[in-house]
Amino acid sequence: MSGSTVGGVRSLLRLEGFCVLAVCSFAYAQFGGGWGVFLACFLLPDLAMLGYLVGPRAGALAYNASHSYLGPLVCLALALAISSQLSLVVALIWGAHIGFDRALGYGLKYELGFCYTHLGPIGKLAREAVEHVPSGSTDRQS
């Protein structure tokens, strides 16, 4: 699929996601509201997947809105601007969630369907894509 990443670039973006997860988790440990809150809220951004019940376009829009780093960054800016502990907690948990997803290879979605992401296809599509790449090719998905 055109518009998705492969090889070293994909690996770099996944590593970047892991680093965001690690930094947000570390910062949460320093400034957060307890690990029970973290665990209870960690998967909340995935509620946006309910948009796929309406259709792939609505699902992609909802998913991307809740899985872009823009939301956590706005919350972080708000936390710093008005000294809001709640905004800080939301920003760190939300950022950690997105980093976790990216580290696992779940990228922003295309309107074609849930399996089509900017990090490459996921699920059965990913397995099929790897099977169709000639051995020895440097474009093999990681």
C-alpha positions in Angstrom: 0.0 0.0 0.0 1.3 3.4 -0.9 1.7 5.8 2.0 2.9 3.3 4.6 6.4 2.8 5.9 8.7 -0.2 5.7 12.1 -1.4 6.8 14.3 0.8 8.9 11.9 3.8 8.8 9.1 1.7 10.2 11.5 0.3 12.9 12.6 3.8 13.8 9.0 5.0 14.2 8.2 2.0 16.4 11.3 2.7 18.5 10.1 6.3 18.8 6.8 5.1 20.1 8.5 2.9 22.7 10.5 6.0 23.8 7.3 8.1 24.1 5.8 5.3 26.2 8.9 5.1 28.4 9.2 8.9 28.9 5.5 9.4 29.6 5.5 6.5 32.1 8.6 7.8 33.8 7.1 11.3 34.0 3.8 9.8 35.3 5.7 8.0 38.0 7.1 11.4 39.1 4.0 13.6 38.7 1.0 11.3 38.3 -2.0 10.3 40.3 -1.2 6.6 41.1 -0.9 3.5 39.0 -4.5 2.5 39.5 -5.6 5.6 37.6 -3.0 5.0 34.9 -4.2 1.4 34.4 -7.9 2.3 34.5 -7.4 5.1 31.9 -4.7 3.6 29.7 -7.0 2.0 27.1 -9.6 4.8 27.0 -8.3 6.2 23.7 -9.3 2.9 22.1 -12.9 3.7 22.6 -12.6 5.7 19.4 -12.6 2.3 17.6 -16.3 2.4 18.1 -16.3 4.8 15.2 -15.8 1.8 12.9 -19.3 0.7 13.8 -20.4 3.7 11.6 -18.0 2.9 8.8 -14.3 2.9 7.9 -14.2 6.7 7.2 -15.8 7.6 10.6 -13.7 5.0 12.3 -10.4 6.3 10.9 -11.3 9.9 11.8 -12.2 9.0 15.4 -9.2 6.7 15.8 -6.8 9.2 14.3 -8.2 12.0 16.5 -7.6 10.0 19.6 -4.2 8.5 18.5 -2.4 11.6 17.3 0.1 13.2 19.6 -1.7 16.6 19.1 -4.2 15.8 21.9 -1.7 14.9 24.6 0.5 17.9 23.6 -2.4 20.3 24.0 -3.2 18.8 27.4 0.4 19.1 28.4 0.5 22.7 27.3 -2.7 23.4 29.2 -1.2 21.6 32.3 1.9 23.9 32.1 -0.1 27.0 31.4 -2.6 26.7 34.3 -0.8 24.3 36.6 -3.4 21.6 36.1 -2.6 18.3 37.6 -5.6 16.7 35.9 -4.4 17.9 32.4 -0.9 16.6 33.2 -2.2 13.2 34.2 -4.4 13.0 31.0 -1.5 14.1 28.8 0.9 11.5 30.2 -1.5 8.6 30.1 -2.8 9.5 26.7 0.8 10.0 25.4 1.9 6.6 26.9 -1.1 4.9 25.2 -0.2 6.3 21.8 3.5 5.4 22.3 2.5 1.9 23.2 0.3 1.5 20.1 3.1 2.9 17.9 5.7 0.6 19.5 3.4 -2.4 18.6 3.0 -1.2 15.0 -0.4 0.3 15.2 -0.3 3.5 13.3 -2.8 6.2 12.2 -5.5 4.7 10.1 -6.4 5.2 6.4 -10.0 5.3 5.4 -9.7 2.0 3.6 -10.1 0.2 6.9 -8.6 -0.5 10.3 -5.8 -2.7 8.9 -4.3 0.1 6.8 -2.0 2.3 8.8 0.8 4.8 8.2 3.2 2.2 9.7 2.1 -0.4 7.2 -0.7 -3.0 7.2 -1.5 -4.9 10.4 -3.0 -8.3 11.1 -3.7 -10.6 8.2 -2.8 -7.9 5.7 0.7 -7.6 7.3 1.3 -11.3 7.1 0.2 -11.4 3.5 2.4 -8.5 2.6 5.5 -10.1 4.2 4.7 -13.4 2.3 4.6 -11.5 -1.0 8.0 -9.7 -0.6 10.8 -11.6 -2.4 13.4 -13.0 0.0 16.5 -10.8 0.2 14.5 -7.7 -0.5 15.5 -4.7 1.6 11.8 -3.5 1.6 10.7 -6.4 3.7 8.5 -5.1 6.5 9.8 -5.3 10.1 
